[in-house]
Amino acid sequence: MELFCISGTCSLSPHILLEEIGEPFTVKLLDRDALEQKTPEYLAINPKGKVPALRVDGDVITENVAIQTFLADRYSDRALAPTDPLGRAQWLGYLAWLSTTVHAYFRRFFRPGLYSEDEAAHASIAAAGRSNFLDSIAMIDEQLAGQEWIFGDQFTTADIYTHVFHSWAHVADFPVAELVNLKRHGDAMMGRPSTQAAFEREGISLELMA
């Protein structure tokens, strides 16, 4: 397996997940500043020009939800996803929400120019994205109340994916210190060798969320 990713982006999620699974894999870190994800070589792998992309036995899987589902199913013995129909549907729904909604909120904050060519509109787009993202993070904090992981006692890929957004909140210096359940979850994630290995490989400080 070969994972294509950009340091600190949403591709950090499958990176941590692969470390958690523990099977052999390699990582190709693309240089976003050099637009390496838009080169002909990478577009031949993923025509979308985005990360993550996971190459498995010559085939390529893109999009976080698809990659996480594939890996959870392929390595079902690791119990990284619920197996009962209701639990699995809730797990997929949560992953989809992070991917399509929470990520989009942060993207509006971080890159408002993608949503309007009118520079005068960028500040309001970023402010709305920031507010909506913080509301979403607060919802996650509420979900974690009284339980160790997103889905109770079972550690799943949802916890890994959540941690990426929590780390972004720290990078953006958002006021999340009062979210005590999320803080506890983040501390638990940072204590896992899989998280530490992925952070170190991507050059992300292990003190980011201290």
N, C-alpha and C positions, 0 to 999 in steps of 0.2 A: 504494500500500500504506500502511496505517495500523496502527501497533502501539500497543496499549494495555498499559501497564506500570506498575509501582510501583517507585520507586527502590530499588535494592539487592536486589531479590528475584530469583527465578529468571527473571523476564522480562528480566533483564539479558542473558541468553544470546541470544535472538533479536535483541535490540537491537544487540549487538556483531556478530552474524551479518549483519544488514542493512547495517551500516556496511562490513563486509568485502565484501559483494557489490557495493555501490557504486551500486545503482539508486535512483531517487528514492523516498523514503518520508517519512512524518511520524510523530511520536511524540506520544501523549497520555499524560502522566504523571498517574496518579490519586493522590489523597491518601488514603493508607490510614488515617491518624488520623481523618479525617473520614468514613471508611467510604464513600468515593466509589465503590468497587467494588461496593457493595450498593445503589446508587441505582437507581430504575426506569430511568433513561436507560442506565446501563451494563448492567443485567440484560437489557435488550432486545437488547444486543449479545452478551453472554455470560451466559445464565441461571445458570451455575455461580457467578457472582459472584467469579471469580478471574482472575488474570493468569498468563500472557500471553494476549492475543487478537490475532489478525492479521486485519484486514479487507482483502480483495483483491477488487477489482471487484464490490463489493456482497456478497460472501460472507465468512463468518467461519470461521477455523480456530482451534481452541483446543488446549491441551496442548503442552508443549515438544517432545516427540518428533515429534508430527504436524507442527508448524510447521517444525522443522528438516528433516524429511524432504521436505516440500513445497518449501522454499526450495532445498535441495540438488538436488532433481530439476528444479525450474524453471530454475535457473541451473547446469545440469550442466557448462557450460564452465568454471566456477570450480573444479571438481574438489574440492568440499568434502565428498565422501563416497566411499568405495570403490565401484567399479562391478562387480567380480567377485562372483559369488553368495556365496562364503564370506566375503569381506571385508565385503560389505554386511550379511550376517547378523550378523557379529561387531560391526560398528558399531552396528546397531540394538539388539543385545543390551546393549551398553555404555550406550547412551543410556537404555534402559529401566531398567537397573540404577541409574543416577544418579537417574532420575525417581521410581522406585517404592521404592527401598531407601535410598540415601544421603540423598536429600532427606527421607525419613520419619525417619531417625535424627536429623538436625539439627532437624527440627520437634519431635521429642520433647524434645530439649534446650531449644530456644528457647521452645516453647509447650506445656509439659506439661499445662496445664489443658485442652487439647483432648482429652486421652486419659483423664482421670479428673476427676470432680467432687469427689473426696476430696482436699482440700488436703494432707493428710498423705502422700499418695502422690506428690505432685509432685516432691519431691526425688529419689526413687529412679527415677522415670521419666526425669527430666532427666539423672541420672547415667548411666543405661543408654544413653540416646540419645547422650550425649557420648562414651562409651567405644566404642560401635558406629561412630559417625561417624569417630572417630580411627583405628579399625581399617581402615575403608574408605579413608581418605586414605592410610594406609600401603600398602595394596594398590595404589593408583594410583601411588605413588612407586616401588614395585617394578616395575610395568609400564613405567614410563618409563626404567628403568635401561638405559643403552647406546643410547638412541634419543632423537631430538629431540622427537617428538610421540607422542600416544597410540597412533597406528597407524604408527609408524616414521617414514619420511621424509615422509609425506603429511600436511599440515595439514588437519584436518577440523573439522566442527561439534563433534565430541567434545572437541576441545581448548578450544573456547570454553565449552562447558557445564562442563567440568572446572574452568575458571578461576573460574567463579561460586562453586563450592563451596570452592575454595582461598581466595577472598576472604572468604567467610563464616568460615572458620577464623581468619583474621586479625582480623576484627571481634570474634569471640568470644574472642580472645586464647588460642587453643589452642596447645599446644606442638608446632609443626610445623617449627620452624627446622632441626631435624636431618634433615628429609626433603629431602636435597640435590637429588634429581632433580626433585621437585615444585617446589622453589625455583627451579631453573634454568628449568623450564617456565613458572612464574609470571613470571619476569623477561622471558622471551621474549614472553609474552602482553602484558605491560604495555608492551613496546616497539613493539607494533603500533598504527598510527594508528587502526584500527577500535576497539580497546579504549579508547584514550585519548579518542576522540570520544564514545563511549557513557558512559564514566565522567563526563566533563565535563558532558554533557547531563543526567545524573541527579544531578549534584551530589556525586559520590563523589570523595574525594581521590585524586589520582594517586600520593600518597605512602603510601597504605594498606598496600601490601605491601613497602615499602622496608625 
